[in-house]
Amino acid sequence: MKEQICIKIKTILLVLFILLMVNSVSIAEISSTLTVIGIGQDYFYVYDSQDKYITSSKTNREIELNPGEYTIKLNNTKREATVKHEKKTTLNAGSLTVSGTGQDWFYVYDLEGKSLVNNRTSRNIELFPGEYLTKLNNTQERAYVKAGENTNIEAGSLSVSGLGQDWFYVYDLEKKSLANNRTGRDIEFFPGEYLTKLNNSQKRAYVKAGENTNIEAGSLSVSGLGQDWFYVYDLEEKSLANNRTGHDIELFPGEYHIKLNNTKEKSYVQAGEKTSIEAGSLCVTGIGQDWFYVYDLEEKSLANNRTNRDIELFPGEYLAKLNKTQQKAYVEAGKKTSIKAGSLSVSGQNGQDWFYVFDLEGNSLDNSRINTEIELFPGKYIVKLNETSQQANVKAGEKVTIEFGNSKVVLSGCVELKNKPLQKGKAMLMQSGEIFQSVPLDSKGCYRFFQLNEDSSFSVLIRRTVD
């Protein structure tokens, strides 16, 4: 019995010894390690000889690996490593930093232009030793990363102080676009000289390492109704920017030309200050149907709008035209100038007929169908309908309606030639200071006038027409 127990104990001990030996062999097989020495921030990745991913870890941490050949990647930089049996394999990394405000991002490339990694300024990127190309808002510097060391490139920043409303744009000296931002905000760059544009006005600026370079802008506005647009030009008449009246345009200090509905002013923008030019407006009040046109005193066309609507202009004297009638007007800064128009129409049952309006010198002004209105500046006019004519006196703010066929006849007569009605001819009524009127003779040689100033002398002239 004792012998059997001893045999069992020996058997158990033998099994335990064999298991222990097997485990010891397994542990020995995977006791080889690899680590990348760095700052313990970034991850490195391990691939086998077939480029198959194996494992990863942060720098400064050991990874247990079977002996063999491996490729190690750290932020897309590579090193080959041979892991030996029961040995520690160590690779040394360095780091790269672009010192700045921590606002913008810098990008790292290899020398063939392949993108590797990016980070915010003032933060580290771990890399295997080597030479790299670093870009910050499209400016670039070369950097050499050494094992166990941090390579730092010092950046500066550029800002345009202003209202925080408009955008400024930065270019290199070959006018290649680099970056942009709102006024009052920084853009980080590597040191160098740059061209800065703000609403197409421009200044050169030099960025120094570790410093902020600030360009102080001003602003320009045209005070008004906020309805029309003003345009800003440089002194060579190159267009720069535009905005509605009552709104600002940010510009670098300098002298500029401003246009508002083709009226012009000069103005100087100063750093840190708001420059405002005060405009006025011109309106022709009426029924809101017809268009009026504004000209300078040299008859150059400036702008147009419907009656009852404003046109914003710089102060000055202008000529306003409404259906070829005209009046002068003076626009004052900050004030609205209004010219009152009247209207003229001919009433009748046949809406297909057209009436024609002439000035006292017989110049054609406008025409329209009967029962419709024509807007005119106040004055005396001749109205013609189907070879008949009447005088009309248009007053500011009033509507004048003329009736032809249904009006009361105030002067009439018939003309005979050799005891026969004179059919081919016309009768002309002339009064001093009044509008000349003309009507054709009818089949009975008769004429009728519907308008006459009874307090003024008159004469009737009969003119015969010959075939």
GISULMO-V247284 format. One record per residue. N is the residue number from 1. NEAR is the number of other C-alpha atoms within 10 Angstrom. Layout:
BEGIN
n->N near->NEAR
n->N near->NEAR
END
This chain:
BEGIN
n->1 near->6
n->2 near->6
n->3 near->8
n->4 near->9
n->5 near->10
n->6 near->11
n->7 near->12
n->8 near->11
n->9 near->11
n->10 near->12
n->11 near->12
n->12 near->12
n->13 near->12
n->14 near->12
n->15 near->11
n->16 near->12
n->17 near->11
n->18 near->12
n->19 near->12
n->20 near->11
n->21 near->12
n->22 near->12
n->23 near->11
n->24 near->11
n->25 near->11
n->26 near->10
n->27 near->12
n->28 near->13
n->29 near->14
n->30 near->14
n->31 near->17
n->32 near->21
n->33 near->20
n->34 near->24
n->35 near->20
n->36 near->23
n->37 near->18
n->38 near->23
n->39 near->18
n->40 near->13
n->41 near->12
n->42 near->16
n->43 near->16
n->44 near->23
n->45 near->18
n->46 near->24
n->47 near->17
n->48 near->16
n->49 near->12
n->50 near->9
n->51 near->10
n->52 near->11
n->53 near->14
n->54 near->12
n->55 near->13
n->56 near->17
n->57 near->16
n->58 near->19
n->59 near->22
n->60 near->21
n->61 near->16
n->62 near->18
n->63 near->19
n->64 near->15
n->65 near->22
n->66 near->17
n->67 near->17
n->68 near->13
n->69 near->14
n->70 near->22
n->71 near->19
n->72 near->22
n->73 near->18
n->74 near->23
n->75 near->17
n->76 near->17
n->77 near->17
n->78 near->16
n->79 near->15
n->80 near->14
n->81 near->17
n->82 near->13
n->83 near->19
n->84 near->17
n->85 near->16
n->86 near->17
n->87 near->12
n->88 near->16
n->89 near->17
n->90 near->16
n->91 near->17
n->92 near->18
n->93 near->23
n->94 near->22
n->95 near->22
n->96 near->23
n->97 near->21
n->98 near->26
n->99 near->19
n->100 near->24
n->101 near->17
n->102 near->14
n->103 near->12
n->104 near->16
n->105 near->17
n->106 near->24
n->107 near->20
n->108 near->25
n->109 near->19
n->110 near->17
n->111 near->13
n->112 near->8
n->113 near->10
n->114 near->11
n->115 near->14
n->116 near->16
n->117 near->18
n->118 near->18
n->119 near->16
n->120 near->19
n->121 near->22
n->122 near->21
n->123 near->16
n->124 near->21
n->125 near->23
n->126 near->25
n->127 near->28
n->128 near->24
n->129 near->19
n->130 near->15
n->131 near->14
n->132 near->20
n->133 near->19
n->134 near->25
n->135 near->19
n->136 near->23
n->137 near->18
n->138 near->16
n->139 near->17
n->140 near->16
n->141 near->13
n->142 near->14
n->143 near->17
n->144 near->15
n->145 near->20
n->146 near->18
n->147 near->17
n->148 near->15
n->149 near->16
n->150 near->20
n->151 near->18
n->152 near->16
n->153 near->19
n->154 near->18
n->155 near->23
n->156 near->23
n->157 near->22
n->158 near->22
n->159 near->23
n->160 near->26
n->161 near->19
n->162 near->24
n->163 near->17
n->164 near->13
n->165 near->12
n->166 near->16
n->167 near->17
n->168 near->23
n->169 near->20
n->170 near->25
n->171 near->19
n->172 near->17
n->173 near->13
n->174 near->8
n->175 near->11
n->176 near->12
n->177 near->15
n->178 near->16
n->179 near->18
n->180 near->19
n->181 near->16
n->182 near->19
n->183 near->22
n->184 near->19
n->185 near->17
n->186 near->21
n->187 near->22
n->188 near->26
n->189 near->27
n->190 near->24
n->191 near->19
n->192 near->15
n->193 near->14
n->194 near->21
n->195 near->19
n->196 near->26
n->197 near->19
n->198 near->23
n->199 near->18
n->200 near->18
n->201 near->19
n->202 near->16
n->203 near->14
n->204 near->14
n->205 near->17
n->206 near->15
n->207 near->20
n->208 near->18
n->209 near->17
n->210 near->16
n->211 near->15
n->212 near->20
n->213 near->18
n->214 near->17
n->215 near->20
n->216 near->18
n->217 near->23
n->218 near->23
n->219 near->22
n->220 near->23
n->221 near->22
n->222 near->27
n->223 near->19
n->224 near->23
n->225 near->17
n->226 near->13
n->227 near->12
n->228 near->17
n->229 near->16
n->230 near->23
n->231 near->20
n->232 near->27
n->233 near->19
n->234 near->17
n->235 near->12
n->236 near->8
n->237 near->11
n->238 near->12
n->239 near->16
n->240 near->16
n->241 near->18
n->242 near->19
n->243 near->16
n->244 near->19
n->245 near->22
n->246 near->20
n->247 near->17
n->248 near->21
n->249 near->22
n->250 near->26
n->251 near->28
n->252 near->24
n->253 near->20
n->254 near->15
n->255 near->14
n->256 near->21
n->257 near->19
n->258 near->25
n->259 near->18
n->260 near->23
n->261 near->18
n->262 near->17
n->263 near->17
n->264 near->15
n->265 near->14
n->266 near->14
n->267 near->15
n->268 near->14
n->269 near->20
n->270 near->18
n->271 near->16
n->272 near->16
n->273 near->14
n->274 near->18
n->275 near->17
n->276 near->17
n->277 near->18
n->278 near->17
n->279 near->23
n->280 near->23
n->281 near->22
n->282 near->23
n->283 near->22
n->284 near->26
n->285 near->20
n->286 near->23
n->287 near->17
n->288 near->13
n->289 near->12
n->290 near->17
n->291 near->16
n->292 near->25
n->293 near->20
n->294 near->26
n->295 near->19
n->296 near->17
n->297 near->13
n->298 near->8
n->299 near->11
n->300 near->11
n->301 near->15
n->302 near->17
n->303 near->18
n->304 near->18
n->305 near->16
n->306 near->19
n->307 near->22
n->308 near->21
n->309 near->17
n->310 near->21
n->311 near->25
n->312 near->25
n->313 near->28
n->314 near->24
n->315 near->19
n->316 near->15
n->317 near->14
n->318 near->20
n->319 near->19
n->320 near->26
n->321 near->19
n->322 near->23
n->323 near->18
n->324 near->16
n->325 near->17
n->326 near->16
n->327 near->13
n->328 near->14
n->329 near->17
n->330 near->15
n->331 near->20
n->332 near->18
n->333 near->16
n->334 near->16
n->335 near->14
n->336 near->19
n->337 near->16
n->338 near->17
n->339 near->19
n->340 near->17
n->341 near->23
n->342 near->22
n->343 near->22
n->344 near->23
n->345 near->24
n->346 near->24
n->347 near->18
n->348 near->16
n->349 near->10
n->350 near->10
n->351 near->12
n->352 near->10
n->353 near->14
n->354 near->16
n->355 near->21
n->356 near->20
n->357 near->26
n->358 near->19
n->359 near->18
n->360 near->15
n->361 near->10
n->362 near->11
n->363 near->12
n->364 near->14
n->365 near->17
n->366 near->18
n->367 near->18
n->368 near->17
n->369 near->19
n->370 near->22
n->371 near->19
n->372 near->16
n->373 near->21
n->374 near->23
n->375 near->25
n->376 near->28
n->377 near->24
n->378 near->20
n->379 near->15
n->380 near->16
n->381 near->23
n->382 near->22
n->383 near->25
n->384 near->21
n->385 near->18
n->386 near->12
n->387 near->11
n->388 near->17
n->389 near->24
n->390 near->22
n->391 near->22
n->392 near->19
n->393 near->15
n->394 near->21
n->395 near->18
n->396 near->16
n->397 near->16
n->398 near->14
n->399 near->19
n->400 near->16
n->401 near->17
n->402 near->19
n->403 near->14
n->404 near->21
n->405 near->13
n->406 near->11
n->407 near->11
n->408 near->12
n->409 near->14
n->410 near->12
n->411 near->13
n->412 near->12
n->413 near->12
n->414 near->15
n->415 near->19
n->416 near->12
n->417 near->9
n->418 near->7
n->419 near->7
n->420 near->10
n->421 near->16
n->422 near->21
n->423 near->19
n->424 near->15
n->425 near->16
n->426 near->21
n->427 near->24
n->428 near->17
n->429 near->19
n->430 near->17
n->431 near->16
n->432 near->11
n->433 near->8
n->434 near->15
n->435 near->23
n->436 near->18
n->437 near->22
n->438 near->22
n->439 near->22
n->440 near->22
n->441 near->23
n->442 near->17
n->443 near->11
n->444 near->13
n->445 near->20
n->446 near->19
n->447 near->21
n->448 near->19
n->449 near->22
n->450 near->19
n->451 near->19
n->452 near->20
n->453 near->12
n->454 near->9
n->455 near->6
n->456 near->10
n->457 near->10
n->458 near->14
n->459 near->10
n->460 near->15
n->461 near->12
n->462 near->18
n->463 near->13
n->464 near->13
n->465 near->10
n->466 near->6
n->467 near->3
END
